[in-house]
């Protein structure tokens, strides 16, 4: 899904089923030109709320490159919990990199945002 601001695409997000019942993985990318203005937080929060409210998802996960500290901070601001830090498990940009794994249950979202 495109994230649009004043007719300009500033980012995107995606959802994919994990194969586990009522569990999805989310991902997102945003232009650095629009960083620090809470656009990513607003868009991803809306995506999470929609998944829990309209699709009765039980659990949402996000798997990210540990070098992406902005993305990790976003997950934490959204109330996602870091469940794992995998060491050199992903080949990216010509090197092995660590991955971080975040998750949130519908019940946790309800407690934080309702």
C-alpha positions in Angstrom: 0.0 0.0 0.0 1.3 3.4 -0.9 1.5 6.2 1.7 0.6 9.4 0.0 1.0 13.0 1.2 -0.3 15.8 -1.0 -0.4 13.5 -4.1 3.2 12.4 -3.5 4.2 8.8 -2.5 6.3 9.2 0.7 6.4 5.5 1.7 4.8 2.1 1.4 3.7 -0.7 3.7 2.9 -4.3 3.2 1.2 -7.2 4.9 1.8 -10.9 4.4 0.4 -14.0 6.1 3.0 -16.0 7.9 1.3 -19.4 7.6 0.4 -19.3 11.3 -3.3 -18.8 11.9 -4.3 -15.1 12.4 -0.7 -14.0 12.3 0.7 -11.5 9.8 4.0 -9.8 9.1 4.1 -6.1 8.4 6.8 -4.1 6.6 7.3 -0.6 5.6 9.7 1.9 3.9 9.6 5.6 4.0 11.5 8.4 2.2 14.2 9.9 4.4 13.0 13.3 3.2 9.9 13.0 5.3 11.6 11.5 8.4 11.0 12.9 11.9 7.5 14.2 11.1 5.5 11.1 12.5 4.2 10.2 9.0 5.6 6.6 9.4 4.2 6.3 12.9 0.7 7.4 11.8 0.6 5.2 8.8 1.9 2.0 10.5 -0.3 2.6 13.5 -3.3 2.9 11.1 -2.2 -0.3 9.4 -1.9 -2.2 12.8 -5.3 -0.9 14.0 -7.0 -2.0 10.7 -5.5 -5.4 10.9 -6.6 -5.9 14.5 -10.0 -4.3 14.1 -11.2 -5.3 10.7 -9.4 -8.6 10.1 -9.4 -10.0 13.6 -5.7 -10.6 13.5 -4.3 -12.2 16.7 -0.6 -11.3 16.2 1.5 -8.9 14.1 5.2 -9.4 13.6 8.0 -7.3 12.0 11.4 -8.6 11.1 14.0 -5.9 10.4 17.6 -5.2 9.8 19.2 -4.4 13.2 21.2 -1.6 11.5 17.9 0.2 10.9 17.6 1.9 14.3 14.8 4.2 13.1 12.6 1.2 12.2 13.4 -0.4 15.6 12.5 2.8 17.4 9.2 3.0 15.4 8.3 -0.5 16.4 8.9 0.4 20.0 6.9 3.6 19.8 4.0 1.6 18.4 4.1 -0.7 21.5 5.6 -3.7 19.7 7.9 -5.8 21.9 11.4 -7.0 20.8 11.2 -10.7 20.9 14.6 -11.7 19.4 17.9 -10.4 18.1 19.4 -12.8 15.6 23.1 -12.6 15.0 24.4 -12.5 11.4 21.4 -14.3 10.1 20.6 -12.3 7.0 22.8 -11.4 3.9 22.2 -7.8 3.0 24.2 -5.2 1.1 27.1 -7.5 0.7 27.5 -8.5 4.3 25.9 -10.6 7.0 23.7 -8.6 9.3 21.7 -9.1 12.4 17.9 -9.1 12.5 15.5 -7.9 15.1 12.1 -9.5 15.5 9.2 -7.4 17.0 5.7 -8.5 17.7 2.4 -7.4 19.2 -0.8 -9.2 20.2 -4.3 -7.7 19.6 -4.8 -7.7 23.4 -1.7 -5.6 23.9 -2.8 -3.1 21.3 -6.2 -2.9 23.0 -4.6 -2.2 26.3 -2.3 0.5 24.9 -4.6 2.3 22.5 -8.2 1.9 23.6 
